[in-house]
Amino acid sequence: MTDGSSQLVQTLVENDLVDDLYLHVYPVAFGSGKRLFPATGIDRRFTLTKATPYPTGVVGLHYTRAA
């Protein structure tokens, strides 16, 4: 589990050390925010398995390693 370290997550994914990703996406009222993955999207080794919207506008995403 990491909290706020996008560089660590990127390194773990690049080195094939991640099986599941649980992300919470917060809406941004200004600016563009910080990207966890390149603009082309999440690594193709992962598949979105669940998306949970919360009343606050946050969306919980669960990605698993693609077969």
C-alpha positions, 0 to 999 in steps of 0.5 A, a space after each residue: 500500500 502506498 499513499 501519495 507516491 506516484 513515483 513508487 507506484 510507477 516503478 513497481 508497475 514498470 518492474 512487474 511487481 503489482 497484481 492489483 491496483 486500488 485507486 481513489 480518483 478525486 475530482 479536481 476543481 482547478 489545474 490538471 492534477 498529477 498523473 499516475 500513468 502516462 496520458 495514453 492511459 493505464 498499463 495494458 497489463 491491467 483490467 478494470 474490475 470494479 468502479 465505485 462512485 461515492 457521494 463526495 465525487 470520489 471514484 474508487 477503481 480496482 484494477 487486476 492484472 490481465 490474464 
